[in-house]
Amino acid sequence: MQRHTHEQQSAIGACVGCGKFIRAGYGTKVKGKNYCKVCVDGLFTKKEKEVEEMGESLTLPPLD
């Protein structure tokens, strides 16, 4: 398996997020699935936004 921009280096697999081939050292496995750095960053950004929105919707009782 060859990566498009680095034909001389073998790919370790394809990113399940975008489908691009990943070479060794440029990806991450999450729950056994390969992700490129761009897609991992996107996952974290999405989760951070979800947590932030959850926090905004929570109302805590006033402290007495």
C-alpha positions in Angstrom: 0.0 0.0 0.0 1.5 3.3 -1.0 0.6 6.8 0.2 -0.2 9.2 -2.6 2.3 11.9 -1.7 5.1 9.6 -0.4 5.2 6.8 -2.9 8.5 5.5 -1.5 7.0 4.9 2.0 4.5 2.1 2.8 1.2 3.1 4.4 0.1 1.4 7.6 -3.5 1.7 6.7 -6.3 4.0 5.6 -8.0 6.6 7.8 -11.6 5.7 8.6 -12.4 9.4 8.7 -11.2 10.6 5.4 -10.0 7.4 3.6 -6.5 8.7 3.0 -3.6 6.4 3.5 -1.5 6.9 6.6 2.2 6.3 6.9 3.9 5.2 10.1 4.2 7.9 12.6 1.5 10.1 11.1 -1.7 8.5 12.4 -3.4 7.3 15.6 -5.4 4.2 16.5 -8.6 4.8 18.3 -10.5 1.7 19.5 -8.5 -0.3 16.9 -9.3 2.0 14.0 -6.7 4.1 12.1 -7.2 7.9 12.0 -5.0 10.6 10.4 -3.9 13.5 12.6 -6.4 15.9 10.9 -9.3 13.6 11.6 -8.2 13.0 15.2 -8.0 16.8 15.7 -11.5 17.1 14.2 -12.9 14.4 16.6 -11.5 16.2 19.6 -12.7 19.6 18.5 -16.2 18.1 18.0 -16.2 16.5 21.4 -14.9 19.7 23.1 -17.7 21.7 21.5 -20.3 19.1 22.6 -19.0 19.3 26.2 -19.0 23.1 26.2 -22.6 23.1 24.9 -23.7 20.7 27.6 -22.1 22.9 30.3 -23.9 25.9 29.0 -27.3 24.1 29.3 -26.7 23.0 32.9 -28.1 25.2 35.6 -26.8 24.8 39.1 -28.8 25.9 42.2 -27.4 29.0 43.9 -25.0 28.3 46.8 -26.4 29.5 50.2 
